[in-house]
Amino acid sequence: GGKQLPPCPPGIPMIGNLVGMLMNRPTTKWIVRVMNDMKTDIACFRFGRVHVIAITSDEIAREVVKEKDSVFADRPDSYSAEYISCGYKGVVFDEYGERQMKMKKVMTSELMSTKALDLLRDVRNLESDNLLAYVLNLYEKGGLVNVRDIVCTHTHSVKMRLLFGRKHFKETTKDGSLGPMEKEHFDAIFKALDCFFSFYIADYYSLFRGWNVQGEEVVLREAVDIIAKYNKMIIDEKIGLWRKNCDANKNVPKDWLDILFTLKDDKGKPLLTPEEITHLSIDLDVVGIDNAVNVIEWTLAEMLNQREILEQAVEEIDRVVGKDRLVQESDVPKLNYVKACIRETLRLHPTNPFLVPHMARQDTTLAGYFVPKGSHILVSRPGIGRNPKTWDEPLIYKPERHLTGDEVMLTEPDMRLVSFGTGRRGCVGTKLGTYMIVTLLGRLLQGFDWTLPPKTGKVELVESKENLFMAKPLLACVEPRLDPNIGSGNNNFNSAVGEHMFDKVLTPSDVGKLNRLVIPKQHAENYFPLEDNQTGTVLDFEDRTGKM
Ligand code: HEM
């Protein structure tokens, strides 16, 4: 390749496209608009001294994540990435190298292995049952269902259980909704992710760093501090528990943190330090949720406007699963039409404007153009998904286009749409993410009949001005379709499920002559405050094998 940069939108010498970036918020949408006007699939924006190269075609995206994967395996430095990753000590936002690879390998081989996925399947099933109970509850109250709210509640609860082994940080709620602490935690994650894609000026002009221009640094720091606070709270509690119970091998891990704490190196020493566990935990805490929420909401919205799609999906679920049991993860390979709908949503309504940004580790080329070392590479998710060269009628929602006769997958290594990415920086959660989204949508469609709110002709399929979510949360009416007494395990979806409060290791004094069980002070204070506990509390116990 020559030394010619990709086409650049006109800018001002020295500051390049800075004015455009600042005047056209959100910058993410402006970039794609400018490229449409320029009729190009690759463009080079100049923000200060940084070359930001944006891409809207599958072919060039393949060059980034497949053909020249190792050249583009770095992530750019940014204020938000650095703060979220505690100074680049995690996986998602970090420079490619030995440390990042070691941590990522722990995620893939220990947390996402078939064994680990199997181990925590009951936990996910439990929350899937809770979800239906929660929607049924809303139906019985006679109101409209806010789809965004139920999916946020569900995915947050699943994530909490997988990572921390519990649904609530402290107090539980009666109806299965998020409590105040969970809401704070959840909002902080969304805020941090928003900051990540906000084109903060100090990321291109380091001169501005630390000045809190436009208030962004403070917003980000507050959000990340909240996330870190909750992670630390649980991790400290876990460290205490694992220390007390040194013979950790005998314990069955109940969540990802347990798994991370019990990993050993070849010499039998702990594989990860508590700091490393904290960094992994924060990364796992922030990824994945936004995708599930966005995908389910858009899919149901499209289905409400094109009822034949909804009916076809329900028909498939009734055929594959029946009405006597709920959709399970093991049904996922067979629910091809449901997956085709989700794939179509990932194509037309992706969650984030770009892949997590990549960075060139050396001078190289893309589509024959020169790409200098250090360039930021933005692979546009909507740009690729809606590219008319790849898709006919790109703006029409047509799930059939993904039915090729083979098993439909949500992954797309050829990058004709952007779901999980691929290559060295590809998503580690492809299997889990697929299980979660497909069972969630499957159960919502199986459990309830969905209709538009009264006097609504169509859902307004309008994207938010700030990001790619629907402008307004989707509201819909539901009618139960199934006998509410079916369920996946001991539960049925009509009953709220008990909440895990704390673990306690039995000690000799607990089983001695005193006839009493001593509850550690910190848990007693958390769960049984004296002032409002005059009537006493009934507790259920469960031992580590799950016996109640
Ligand atoms: C639910 C749907 C999900 C979607 C659509 C999704 C999508 C993505 C995408 C597009 C990337 C960036 C790829 C790139 O930069 O080339 C990514 C990275 C990542 N994802 Fe996911 N993800 C999902 C769920 C999850 C889950 C459940 C987890 C783990 C719990 C997870 C963990 C990660 C990690 C750790 C990375 C960073 C990998 C790296 O930088 O090397 N994701 N994901």
Residues whose N, C-alpha, C, O or C-beta is under 5 A from the ligand:
A	BS01	HEM	V91 V92 L284 V287 G288 N291 A292 L355 V356 S419 F420 G421 T422 R424 R425 G426 C427 V428 G429 L432 G433
